[in-house]
Amino acid sequence: MERAGEVTAPDGSAVRPLCSLPGVASFAQFELAPDQIARAVAHATVQEIWFVLSGSGRLWRAHAGREEITGLEPGVCVTIPLGTSFQFRAGAGGLRVVAVTTPPWPDTPGEARFAEGPW
């Protein structure tokens, strides 16, 4: 199997698509460089489950009038439900996460809608 190349996500993170189940889900690794801050976005049609592999950072999520900031470190697992605005930032050592996206990430404009985040 050929290893997928790295792409830049609309939020600015570096993404390496890993595999997918057509019509069901996709799986990818994404990274932020040390102290990098992603742009705040909300997804139009997908939701995600994240698992932190290495590094540290913070994740802001807002949905239905509720906001929260979660610390990110190895072993932390979080969800990004459909319609949630979110933004994340890396600590001094960067941040590496794997994520399941369901349904699979569509290669269409407008999936990631820019939002107003805390950073």
Secondary structure, DSSP 4 states (H G I P E B T S, - for coil): -PPPPPEE-TTS-EEEEEEEETTTEEEEEEEE-TT-BPPPEEESS-EEEEEEEEEEEEEEEEETTEEEEEEE-TT-EEEE-TT-EEEEEEEEEEEEEEEEEESPPP--TTSEEE-----
